[in-house]
Amino acid sequence: MSSEATKIREAIIERLTGQDWLPVNGFRRTVRPKLQTEELPALLVVVADEMETPEDEANCGPSRFMNEVTIGISYCVGFMPPEDLDDALDKATNGIRRRLLQDPTFVRGIDPSKDRDDPERYPLFEAVTKVRRGRLYPQDGASYFGEGRIEMTFQFRTAYEPDIDDVLERVVITARPAGAGPGTPGIGLKIDIPTT
């Protein structure tokens, strides 16, 4: 089963696939050390970072966390004059942000075609808490190469319910009236709990 972070990454790739304003020769989901000339322009979408912090007091009750997942998006182009690289990176990174943040099926989407108890009906995250944009121009030789980077941080909740091997089937209660002496018989009550 895919993690929430992977589902967000795949939802981003799904929304950026086939966009005519974003020419790419395929999507990468993992970082590889080198890009070849025939792979440009290229788009890389990866899970960059994930952090969980306690939602309430730490170590009180079942573990519940606020998750922050950062997805890194990298658009690489090359072999152009520097001013053309700037324009291509601006167009791509602005388009990526607009496409993702203005798409209601991504940022607020509920899929009404799915049942109310289907977890796939509800959004993948609660909020986009940070968007960071940057550029990198690594130069090795006479060719110009540029990389536009976007980091988007998404917030959602996770709960880790305890694994219990034993099923609670019966509760037994014994009570005595307040102020009763030690010889006062207790009142007993047994409650059977259905397990199915």
Buried (B, 14 or more C-beta within 10 A) or exposed (E): EEEBBBBBBBBBBEBBEEEEEBEBEEBBEEEEEEBEEEBBBBBBBBBBEBEBEEBEEEEEEEBBBBBBBBBBBBBBBBEBEEEEBBEBBEBBBBBBBEBBEEEEEBBEBEEEEEEEEEEEBEBBBEEBBEEEBEBEEEEEEEEBBBBBBBBBBBBBEEEEEEEEEEEEEEEEEEEEEEEEEEEEEEEEEEEEEEEE
